[in-house]
């Protein structure tokens, strides 16, 4: 029996979440707020691509204001002020644990998750589009994490950084490491194909900084323009044989049986917010939660995190 034409192009809530890089719960929230249109097939909610395009268009402010909003993520609009919604931005599993604990401690407060990378998250923080951003941005000139980027992406803005954890970045390679990849220098080889991450992610910036130090252009590397939206997608590309290597965190390598992990660099993963908010209840609660023995123990239990400095605060 033939399916209706509309059903053939229907997107599920999870597929929409993947396209927009947000959580599935936020997809349902957008429907509830009548900001995203969908329809029902039986008892299931489905979307057309036209619904997604209409949502993205609705986030724009119209002619004459394009310059003001150039480069901004339409998913991070100013429709959710901190009084009504609290946007926690970043992709790591630790943030899912943190948002769950915050919701448990403050059930009347909505914690919204945005799954965009470090660079765009800090830009959203500067524009008051998110309340909490995360950063793991390495500066190859200084050999340090985050400080340089906080100054350049949040000029004139006093911020607070709280360490969530340290993670290990490295290569995802196929079982047995058949290409014998062991250092950044191996990216100079002509027989290597990679799966990359999207622009703005901390992992993409880490790769680009090392390529700059090696005197390489990204276009010299096979697969450089193939962008994966998550660590898991990059690891999956290697596992399927679509790439010889991808850069990503050790935690994800633990989840994919058919790959191995080659450690290259320990990275700092920080939670960032504006210093002016430090005295506000939800921000204080966030700091207390990150510093709690229970949160640290939970991170340790799932593996792949160094929590030796978790909860340590710096400001600038």
C-alpha positions in Angstrom: 0.0 0.0 0.0 1.4 3.4 -1.0 2.1 6.0 1.7 0.7 9.5 1.3 3.2 11.8 -0.4 3.3 14.1 2.7 4.3 11.2 4.9 7.2 10.3 2.7 8.9 13.7 3.4 7.8 13.9 7.1 10.4 14.6 9.8 10.2 13.2 13.3 10.8 15.4 16.3 14.2 13.8 16.8 15.2 14.5 13.2 14.1 18.1 13.6 16.2 18.3 16.8 19.2 17.0 14.9 18.7 19.4 12.1 18.4 22.4 14.4 21.0 21.2 16.9 18.7 21.4 19.9 17.2 18.9 22.2 14.0 17.0 21.4 12.3 18.5 24.5 13.0 22.0 23.1 11.3 20.9 19.8 8.1 20.1 21.8 8.5 23.4 23.7 8.6 25.3 20.4 5.4 23.6 19.3 3.7 24.4 22.6 4.7 28.0 22.2 3.4 27.9 18.6 6.7 29.0 17.2 7.2 25.7 15.2 4.4 24.2 13.1 3.8 20.5 12.8 1.0 18.1 12.1 -0.2 14.7 13.2 -0.2 11.4 11.4 -2.2 9.2 13.7 -0.9 9.9 17.2 2.6 11.0 16.0 3.8 14.5 15.4 5.6 15.1 12.1 7.1 18.1 10.3 7.7 19.2 6.7 11.0 20.9 5.6 8.8 23.9 4.9 7.9 24.0 8.6 11.6 24.2 9.5 12.3 26.9 6.9 9.3 28.9 8.1 10.6 28.7 11.7 14.1 29.8 10.7 12.6 32.7 8.7 10.4 33.7 11.6 13.5 34.2 13.7 14.8 37.0 11.4 13.8 40.6 12.1 13.1 41.6 8.5 14.6 44.1 6.1 16.8 46.9 7.5 18.0 44.9 10.5 20.2 42.3 8.8 23.4 43.8 9.9 22.5 43.7 13.6 21.7 40.0 13.4 24.3 38.9 10.9 25.9 35.7 12.0 23.5 35.1 14.8 22.0 31.7 15.4 18.2 32.0 14.8 17.7 29.3 17.5 19.1 31.7 20.1 16.7 34.5 19.8 15.9 36.9 22.6 12.4 35.4 23.0 13.6 33.6 26.2 14.7 36.1 28.7 16.4 34.8 31.8 13.3 35.3 33.9 11.3 32.8 31.8 13.9 30.5 30.3 17.5 29.7 31.2 19.6 28.6 28.2 22.6 26.3 28.8 24.7 26.1 25.8 27.1 23.3 24.8 27.3 19.7 23.6 28.9 17.7 26.3 27.1 15.0 28.3 28.2 16.8 31.5 25.8 19.6 30.6 22.8 17.2 30.4 23.7 16.0 33.9 24.0 19.6 35.1 20.7 20.7 33.6 18.9 17.7 35.2 20.3 18.5 38.6 19.3 22.2 38.3 15.8 21.2 37.3 15.6 18.9 40.3 16.7 21.6 42.7 14.5 24.3 41.1 11.5 22.6 39.5 9.8 25.8 38.7 12.7 27.0 36.5 12.9 25.9 32.8 16.5 24.9 31.8 16.7 25.0 28.0 19.6 23.3 26.2 21.2 24.6 23.0 23.7 22.2 21.3 25.9 24.6 19.5 29.7 24.8 19.7 32.0 26.9 21.9 32.6 29.8 19.5 28.9 30.4 18.7 27.9 29.8 22.3 30.2 32.6 23.5 28.9 34.9 20.8 25.4 34.1 22.0 26.4 34.9 25.6 27.8 38.3 24.4 24.4 39.0 22.7 22.3 38.0 25.8 21.0 35.0 23.8 22.2 32.4 26.3 22.9 32.6 30.0 25.5 29.9 30.3 28.0 29.0 27.6 30.8 26.5 27.5 34.3 26.8 26.1 37.2 24.5 25.2 39.0 26.8 22.7 42.7 26.4 22.3 45.0 29.2 21.3 48.0 27.9 19.4 49.9 31.1 19.9 49.8 31.0 23.7 49.2 27.3 24.3 46.3 28.1 26.6 42.6 27.5 26.7 39.7 30.0 26.5 41.3 33.2 27.9 42.2 34.7 24.5 38.7 33.9 23.1 36.8 35.3 26.1 38.6 38.6 25.6 38.0 38.7 21.8 34.4 37.4 21.7 33.2 39.2 24.8 35.0 42.6 24.6 34.4 44.9 27.6 32.4 42.1 29.4 33.4 40.8 32.8 32.9 37.0 32.8 33.2 34.1 35.2 34.7 30.8 34.2 34.0 27.6 36.2 35.9 24.5 35.3 33.6 21.6 34.6 36.3 19.0 33.8 39.4 18.3 31.7 39.0 16.0 28.8 41.4 14.2 26.4 41.3 15.1 22.7 42.8 12.8 20.2 42.3 10.8 17.0 39.5 8.3 16.4 41.1 5.6 14.2 39.9 2.2 13.0 40.7 -0.9 15.0 44.4 -1.7 15.0 45.2 1.8 13.8 46.0 0.6 10.3 47.4 3.9 9.2 49.6 4.1 12.3 48.5 7.6 13.2 50.1 8.9 16.4 50.7 12.7 16.1 49.4 15.9 14.5 52.3 15.7 12.1 50.6 12.6 10.5 48.0 15.0 9.0 50.7 16.0 6.5 50.5 12.6 4.8 48.7 12.4 1.5 47.1 9.0 2.3 45.0 10.2 5.1 41.3 11.1 4.9 39.6 12.8 7.9 36.1 13.5 9.1 36.0 17.1 10.4 33.7 18.9 12.9 31.6 21.9 12.2 32.9 25.5 12.2 32.6 27.1 15.7 33.2 23.8 17.6 36.1 23.7 20.0 37.4 20.5 18.3 37.4 22.2 14.8 39.3 25.2 16.2 41.8 22.8 17.9 42.4 21.1 14.6 42.7 24.4 12.7 45.2 25.8 15.2 47.4 22.7 14.8 47.2 22.9 11.1 48.3 26.5 11.2 51.3 25.6 13.4 52.1 22.8 10.9 51.9 25.3 8.0 49.0 23.4 6.4 45.9 24.6 4.7 42.7 22.6 5.5 42.1 22.2 1.8 45.3 20.2 1.6 43.7 17.4 3.7 41.2 15.0 2.2 37.9 15.1 3.9 38.5 18.5 5.6 35.3 20.0 4.3 33.2 17.1 5.5 31.6 18.5 8.7 30.1 16.2 11.4 27.9 17.9 14.0 28.9 15.7 17.0 31.8 13.7 18.3 29.7 10.6 17.8 29.0 11.4 14.2 32.7 11.9 13.6 33.6 8.6 15.3 30.8 6.9 13.3 32.4 8.0 10.1 35.7 6.4 11.0 33.9 3.2 12.2 32.1 2.9 8.9 35.4 3.3 7.0 34.4 6.7 5.6 37.5 8.3 7.1 40.9 7.2 8.4 40.7 9.6 11.4 38.7 12.2 13.1 39.5 14.5 16.1 37.3 14.1 19.2 37.1 13.4 22.9 38.0 10.1 24.6 34.6 9.7 26.2 33.0 9.2 22.8 35.6 6.6 21.8 34.4 4.6 24.7 30.9 4.4 23.2 32.0 3.1 19.8 33.3 -0.5 19.8 34.8 -0.5 16.3 37.3 2.3 16.8 40.4 3.1 18.8 41.5 6.3 20.5 44.9 7.9 20.1 45.4 10.6 22.8 46.9 13.8 21.7 46.0 16.7 24.0 44.4 17.4 27.4 41.9 20.2 27.2 40.1 22.4 29.7 36.3 22.5 29.5 34.8 25.5 31.2 31.3 26.9 32.0 31.2 30.7 31.3 28.7 33.3 32.3 28.6 37.1 32.9 30.0 38.3 36.2 27.0 40.6 36.7 24.8 37.5 37.2 27.0 35.8 39.8 24.7 36.9 42.7 21.5 35.7 41.0 19.9 32.6 42.5 20.1 30.3 39.5 23.7 31.2 38.8 24.6 30.6 42.5 22.7 27.3 42.3 24.7 26.4 39.2 28.0 27.1 40.9 26.9 25.1 44.0 25.9 22.1 41.9 29.1 22.0 39.9 31.1 22.1 43.1 29.0 19.4 44.9 30.6 16.1 45.6 27.6 14.4 44.0 28.1 16.1 40.6 31.9 15.3 40.6 31.1 11.7 41.5 28.6 11.4 38.7 31.2 12.6 36.2 33.8 10.3 37.5 31.4 7.3 37.3 30.6 7.7 33.6 34.4 8.0 32.8 36.4 10.1 30.4 36.6 13.2 32.7 39.4 14.6 34.9 37.5 16.3 37.8 40.6 17.4 39.7 39.7 21.1 39.2 35.9 20.8 38.8 34.2 23.8 40.4 37.3 26.1 40.4 36.3 29.6 39.5 38.3 32.3 37.7 37.0 35.7 36.6 38.1 38.3 34.1 
